[in-house]
Amino acid sequence: MPGRLDVSSMTARSAAPALRTRSRWRAHALSCLVGAAVLSAVLSAPALAANCPGTYDGRGRVAGLEPGGDLRLADGIVLRLAGLSLAGASGEPALRAALEEIALERDIEFATAGKDRYGRLVGIVWLSGHAATLQDELLARGIAAARPEKDVLGCMPAWLDRERPARDAKLGIWAELPLDARDIAAIRTREGRFTIVAGRVRSVGNGRRVDYLSFGPVWRQDMTGRLEKPARIALEARGTTLAELAGRHVAMRGTVLEAGGPAFDIVWAEQIEWSGAAPGTRQAGER
């Protein structure tokens, strides 16, 4: 009727904003709970992935050696030693001699995350009767260098400790490594191959998707480390920002690529080592 107030309609209209507000808050709360669960999963995943394998379920006997130091087991399986690289220019003869001495015709146990693109099993090998892994033995002798790989990143701290005495004593491959970051000609001879380069970081650059560690004044001709976002985040999780590496003596591990000047793609923080000295101080042995 004209002039009559529809109280029920007014009540419904006045209540609608409050209902919508409560709905939005419920949706927001649910979103926060889901987000927290996802964040928790994301944060816990690296910790799980970073574990160094400790369960050796594989069994076999080393029947022969393949090129590059791969192990050929009696059942025909080819096993590549995870987390190792010859790195130096002349390491394979020494590697083969060491493997013939300590692994050939020996029973082994191994932990593996699966096969690589060439169909080889990739694993950490434990020699029956030995107190250390085959990786530990080769690193300690200076025959190979530790190489960061996805499934064994958690092993890197121990492996770096294992290789350090040989490195300090310039044994084996360490007689020629690390390459001086200023020696562009020497670095270029390793293009497409894994190696280790060390020098003082001259400057740090930030891009939209990639950050840079530059070892010379002209990045288009000097050595550069190109850090992808996950590596930067992992570096910061260790308590070091990229900017704090400017002026420090840094060693990088990676495959040499051409990007105007030679460069490494730094995918994992484990590819970088740095000294604790304050920026601007000279390191022992530096010119």
Secondary structure, DSSP 4 states (H G I P E B T S, - for coil): -TT---HHHHHHHHHHHHHHHHHHHHHHHHHHHHHHHHHHHHHHHHHHHTPPP----EEEEEEEE-GGGPEEETTS-EEEETTEE--STT-HHHHHHHHHHHTTT-EEEEEEEEE-TTS-EEEEEEETT-SSBHHHHHHHTTS-EE---GGGGGGHHHHHHHHHHHHHTT-GGGGT-SEETT-HHHHHTTBTSEEEEEEE--EEEE-SSEEEEESSS-TTTS-EEEEEHHHHHHHHHTT--GGGGTTSEEEEEEEBEESSSEEEEE-SGGGEEE--SPTTPPPTT--
